[in-house]
Amino acid sequence: MMEDKKKTNEQKHEHIRNYKNELSLLSDEKANEVVGRSLKMYYIIDSLKPSNVFQFKINEYVEAHMFVIDDEVQRFLKKPKPYDDELTVESIYSGMAGIALMYKLFANRTHNRDKTIEAKLIIEKCISILNKNSDSVSYLTGKSGIFVTAAEIYRDLGDIENAKKMIKKVLDLLPLALNKKLPDILLYGRAGYLYSLLLLKKLGWEDPDRDRLIRKVVSAILHNGIKTCEKDKPKKSTLMYKCHNKKYLGAAQGLSGVLQCLLLANTYLTKHELHNIVKPALDYLLTLRYTSGNLPSSMCNDPDHLVQWCQGAPGALHTYALAYNVFLDRKYYDAAVELSDVVWERGLLTKGYGLCHGVSGNSYAFLTLFQLTGKAKYLYRTARFVDWCLTTGRQRKVPDNLYSLFEGVAGVTYALIDMQCPVAANMPGF
């Protein structure tokens, strides 16, 4: 009997997915008063820099986290090279490449060249043990993310020759990226590879064939999304994508994540494609929201319980903020605002502090809205969620990859570093 009762309690415990945010219950008038009074505790409004007290708290936690991560890095660097059948992909999402990316951000923000060199050692080890037979090509979980990160690090160190070699390695993945068996999703599909190409362009990649190559990937994503919809009778959307034979809707594995990448690549789409294919898909996605305003994780009548970057309102918010910038359609602005209210109410997750399904990832939703609107309340909400991450003991689930960028302590550290410059901060890989 004792075992049964314990099991029941554990099941109840598991169903509590978020802490109650009492501040979300305030009236608009009271909430504005709180923002006006309290934001200065976190940021100096004129310069948008952290206050001395907030900066001190962030620095303490970053230093403590870096100490733990540095030990893990040293263990990784000292490991002997595995046998050929043990080679792996140390990805941005869950592997050591993500830590290299975090080190690079830290180095850039603190002008610490030594940390850039450490990032270089990590990413070179990742490349040396890379499973060359892997067909994973996306930015977050595949090989292109490792090569793009290496290119960034080499560029920062002034090693242009090796940076160009890494760019070539990304381009060499194109046949795999165009393979019909590859899904189109962001996390480990074609949209994730498109993100890598767009990031290379942002880094200054110049090539006579560049735009043609990017367009090829865009065309494949559009073609597959249209084809999936043609099987629906009656047809409901202009674009839809399947992963594991399921129509997901969220940022990591679903429609909103693919739309995000297509919107980032909007200059490679025709006016017809943007307005008659992408825009109707954005509109359709809005019709699927629960009465709470949250987005379902898939088309399979899932319960309304996921409010995290990978599934639900936080990831979709980024997409609709970007859609507003592309189309200047007020309904996308309104959608982003409505999604942010869902995150504010239910985004203090019991899962923990990570980027993918934790509070630090959810904090980026408010930051995107602050960058879109300039409204102080969204910077305040960002600060409150970041401040939550500075308090220990609220994580009820140990991540599978404890030190990683998207599940573990490296992601929280990345966010803490990034939030010190709210105008330039950006959710990695998105």
Secondary structure, DSSP 8 states (H G I E B T S, - for coil): -HHHHHHHHHHHHHH--B---GGGGS-HHHHHHHHHHHGGGTEETTTTEE-HHHHHHHHHHHHHHHHHHHHHHHHHHHS----GGG-B---TTTSHHHHHHHHHHHHHHHT-HHHHHHHHHHHHHHHHTB-TT-----TTTSHHHHHHHHHHHHHHTT-HHHHHHHHHHHHTTHHHHT-TTS---TTTSHHHHHHHHHHHHHTT---TTHHHHHHHHHHHHHHHHHHHHHTSSS---S----BTTB-B-STTTSHHHHHHHHHHTGGGS-HHHIIIIIHHHHHHHHHT--TTS---SBSS---S---BTTBSHHHHHHHHHHHHHHH--HHHHHHHHHHHHHHHHH-SBTT-S-TTTSHHHHHHHHHHHHHHH--HHHHHHHHHHHHHHTS-S---S--SSTT-TTTSHHHHHHHHHHTTSTTT---TT-
